[in-house]
């Protein structure tokens, strides 16, 4: 409800100021409701589609009721942030704080098999191996991202200044957007969606 409550709080101030832009952050997952084969992310994707829909609905609302105020929706792809580590901590699953028993329960047998299949985990991995892998995944998400948070902020500010209402951040977001628009029926047919791309 954060996006809605922020809009309720700040739109009257923007309208009263006679100028301004409300910027809401959705995600690449507001365009494409998955993180890839075998990796559902239902709640997150539904929330990000909602942010996008709410923001797009505000376009006409503001044109009609407060034309001096604009709205923009930001849809970033992979940006180097601490979202993975912070999410684990927020749910009481900080790998540095979990016991070996908690680590084993945290990663289901199916998830473990998937991690083994893609080479992220050895078949005979110990609880300490799981801990190390989770810590590494969180830091890699931040440190090995194609865009830093500062680079993403620059793209967003440039988009707002240019008057864009739809701001894609990162080549991944741009590519997914282009491919889904070109062939919406293939959005979840991964072989077709990514056909012709080099690994």
C-alpha positions as CSV (number, residue, x, y, z in Angstrom):
1,X,0.0,0.0,0.0
2,X,3.1,2.3,0.2
3,X,2.7,3.6,-3.4
4,X,-1.0,4.4,-2.9
5,X,-0.4,6.1,0.5
6,X,2.5,8.1,-0.8
7,X,0.4,9.3,-3.7
8,X,-2.4,10.2,-1.3
9,X,0.0,12.1,0.9
10,X,2.1,13.9,-1.8
11,X,-0.4,14.6,-4.7
12,X,-2.2,17.3,-2.8
13,X,1.1,19.0,-2.1
14,X,2.2,18.7,-5.7
15,X,-1.1,20.0,-6.9
16,X,-1.0,23.0,-4.5
17,X,2.6,23.8,-5.6
18,X,1.4,24.3,-9.2
19,X,4.0,21.9,-10.6
20,X,5.7,18.6,-10.0
21,X,6.1,15.0,-11.0
22,X,5.0,11.9,-8.9
23,X,7.4,9.1,-9.7
24,X,6.4,5.6,-8.8
25,X,8.8,2.6,-9.0
26,X,7.5,-0.6,-10.5
27,X,10.0,-3.1,-12.0
28,X,10.9,-5.2,-15.0
29,X,8.5,-7.6,-13.2
30,X,5.7,-5.1,-13.9
31,X,6.2,-6.0,-17.6
32,X,7.1,-9.7,-17.3
33,X,5.6,-11.7,-14.4
34,X,8.5,-14.1,-13.8
35,X,12.1,-14.2,-13.0
36,X,12.7,-17.0,-15.5
37,X,12.1,-20.7,-15.9
38,X,11.2,-22.5,-12.7
39,X,11.5,-19.2,-10.7
40,X,8.0,-17.9,-9.9
41,X,7.7,-14.7,-8.1
42,X,4.0,-14.3,-7.9
43,X,3.4,-11.8,-5.1
44,X,6.2,-9.5,-6.2
45,X,5.2,-9.5,-9.8
46,X,1.5,-8.9,-8.9
47,X,2.5,-5.9,-6.8
48,X,4.7,-4.5,-9.5
49,X,2.0,-4.8,-12.2
50,X,-0.3,-3.0,-9.7
51,X,2.2,-0.1,-9.3
52,X,2.4,0.2,-13.1
53,X,-1.4,0.0,-13.6
54,X,-2.1,2.5,-10.8
55,X,0.5,4.9,-12.2
56,X,-0.8,4.7,-15.7
57,X,-4.4,5.3,-14.4
58,X,-3.1,8.5,-12.8
59,X,-2.0,9.8,-16.1
60,X,-5.6,10.6,-17.2
61,X,-6.7,11.4,-13.7
62,X,-4.1,14.2,-13.5
63,X,-4.7,15.4,-17.0
64,X,-8.3,15.9,-16.1
65,X,-8.0,17.1,-12.5
66,X,-4.5,18.6,-12.1
67,X,-2.8,19.1,-15.5
68,X,0.1,20.9,-13.9
69,X,1.2,17.7,-12.3
70,X,2.7,14.7,-14.2
71,X,3.3,11.1,-13.2
72,X,5.9,8.7,-14.3
73,X,6.4,5.0,-13.7
74,X,10.0,3.6,-13.4
75,X,10.6,0.0,-14.5
76,X,14.1,-1.0,-13.6
77,X,15.8,-4.3,-14.5
78,X,18.7,-5.6,-12.4
79,X,20.2,-2.7,-10.4
80,X,22.9,-3.3,-7.9
81,X,21.2,-2.9,-4.5
82,X,21.0,-4.8,-1.2
83,X,17.4,-5.9,-2.0
84,X,18.3,-9.6,-1.7
85,X,20.2,-9.3,1.6
86,X,17.7,-6.9,3.0
87,X,14.8,-9.1,2.0
88,X,16.4,-12.1,3.8
89,X,17.0,-10.0,6.9
90,X,13.5,-8.6,6.9
91,X,12.0,-12.1,6.8
92,X,14.3,-13.3,9.7
93,X,16.4,-15.3,7.3
94,X,19.7,-13.6,7.5
95,X,22.1,-16.4,6.5
96,X,24.8,-15.1,8.9
97,X,22.4,-15.5,11.8
98,X,20.7,-18.8,11.0
99,X,21.6,-22.1,12.6
100,X,22.5,-25.1,10.4
101,X,19.1,-26.7,11.0
102,X,17.3,-23.4,9.9
103,X,19.5,-23.2,6.8
104,X,18.5,-26.8,5.8
105,X,14.8,-26.1,6.3
106,X,15.0,-22.7,4.5
107,X,16.1,-24.3,1.2
108,X,13.6,-27.0,0.1
109,X,14.8,-30.2,-1.5
110,X,13.4,-29.0,-4.9
111,X,15.2,-25.7,-4.6
112,X,18.4,-27.4,-3.6
113,X,18.1,-29.7,-6.6
114,X,17.6,-26.7,-8.8
115,X,20.7,-25.0,-7.3
116,X,22.7,-28.2,-7.9
117,X,21.4,-28.5,-11.5
118,X,22.6,-24.9,-12.3
119,X,26.0,-25.4,-10.6
120,X,25.4,-23.0,-7.7
121,X,25.7,-25.8,-5.1
122,X,27.5,-29.1,-4.8
123,X,25.3,-32.2,-4.4
124,X,26.8,-33.0,-1.0
125,X,26.7,-29.4,0.2
126,X,26.8,-28.8,3.9
127,X,24.8,-26.2,5.8
128,X,27.9,-24.0,5.8
129,X,28.0,-24.3,2.1
130,X,24.4,-23.1,1.9
131,X,25.2,-20.2,4.2
132,X,28.2,-19.2,2.0
133,X,26.2,-19.5,-1.2
134,X,23.3,-17.3,0.1
135,X,25.7,-14.6,1.3
136,X,27.5,-14.7,-2.0
137,X,24.3,-14.5,-4.0
138,X,23.2,-11.4,-2.1
139,X,26.6,-9.7,-2.5
140,X,26.8,-10.7,-6.2
141,X,23.3,-9.3,-6.9
142,X,24.6,-5.9,-5.5
143,X,28.2,-6.0,-6.7
144,X,27.9,-7.7,-10.1
145,X,24.8,-5.9,-11.4
146,X,24.9,-4.4,-14.9
147,X,23.9,-1.0,-13.4
148,X,24.7,0.6,-10.1
149,X,22.1,2.4,-8.0
150,X,23.8,5.8,-9.0
151,X,23.6,4.9,-12.7
152,X,19.9,4.0,-12.3
153,X,19.2,7.2,-10.5
154,X,20.8,9.2,-13.4
155,X,18.6,7.4,-16.0
156,X,15.5,8.0,-13.9
157,X,16.2,11.8,-13.4
158,X,17.0,12.1,-17.1
159,X,13.7,10.4,-17.9
160,X,11.7,12.7,-15.6
161,X,13.4,15.8,-17.0
162,X,12.6,14.7,-20.6
163,X,8.9,14.4,-19.7
164,X,8.7,10.7,-20.1
165,X,5.9,8.9,-18.3
166,X,7.4,5.5,-18.8
167,X,11.1,5.0,-17.8
168,X,12.8,1.8,-18.5
169,X,16.1,1.3,-16.6
170,X,18.7,-1.1,-17.9
171,X,19.2,-3.1,-21.1
172,X,17.4,-6.1,-19.6
173,X,14.2,-4.0,-19.0
174,X,14.4,-2.5,-22.5
175,X,15.0,-5.9,-24.1
176,X,12.2,-7.7,-22.3
177,X,9.8,-4.8,-23.1
178,X,10.7,-4.9,-26.8
179,X,10.4,-8.6,-27.1
180,X,7.1,-8.8,-25.2
181,X,5.6,-6.0,-27.3
182,X,6.8,-7.7,-30.5
183,X,5.3,-11.1,-29.6
184,X,3.1,-11.0,-26.5
185,X,2.1,-14.6,-26.8
186,X,5.7,-15.7,-26.4
187,X,6.3,-13.8,-23.1
188,X,6.4,-17.0,-21.1
189,X,7.7,-19.3,-23.9
190,X,11.4,-18.7,-22.9
191,X,12.9,-20.4,-25.9
192,X,10.9,-18.2,-28.2
193,X,11.3,-15.0,-26.1
194,X,15.0,-15.3,-26.1
195,X,15.5,-16.8,-29.6
196,X,18.5,-15.4,-31.4
197,X,20.2,-14.1,-28.3
198,X,23.8,-15.0,-27.6
199,X,24.5,-16.5,-24.2
